[in-house]
């Protein structure tokens, strides 16, 4: 279950991770009919295109302090 817009909804997604060297690509596909931010976005943008960039830190607390 996940909390979305103040209500509990079951979340059903397919996730794939692809690694190439130090890079990781994450592909998330929400199941049709599932109430989620993913499906809300795709309903407004049927062509898709949602993405983000993240960084990995071996020592999170030290990196955060910097």
N, C-alpha and C positions, 0 to 999 in steps of 0.2 A: 504494500500500500504506500501511496505517496500523498502528501498534502499539496493540493493545487487549488489556488484561489480560495483558501480557507476551508476546503472540503477534502475528505479522504477519498481517493480513487485508486483502483488497482492500476499499476503501470506495467505495460507489456511492450518490451522493445527487444530488438535484436541488435547486438553490439559486436563489432569486429575490430580487432587491433592489428595493425600491420607495422612492423618494425623494420627500419632500414638505417643501420648505423646507430647514431644517437637520436634519430627522429622516430616518432611514433604517429601514425595516422589512425584516428578513431572514427569509425563509421557507425552512426546510430540510426536505426530504422524503426520508427514507432509502428505498432500494429494498428491497422485501421479500426476506427471506432473507439480507441482508447482515449480517455480524457487526459490531455497532457499539454504542456507548453509546446512540445514538438508538433503535435497535430494542430494546435491552434495556429502556430506559425505557418505550417504547410497549407492550412486552409486559406490563409491570406496570401501566401506566396507559393502557388502550386508548382513552380519551377524549382523550389528548394533553395539552397544556397546558404543556409545557416552554418556558421563556422566559428571557431574560436582558436586562440593560440595559448598554450600553457608552457610553463617551464618546470623542470624537475630540479630539486635541490637535494643533495645528499644529506645536508644538515639544515633542515628547514628553519629551526630556531636561529641559527647563526646567520643564515641568509636573510631572514626577516629582520634581524637586528641591523643588518647593513643597510 
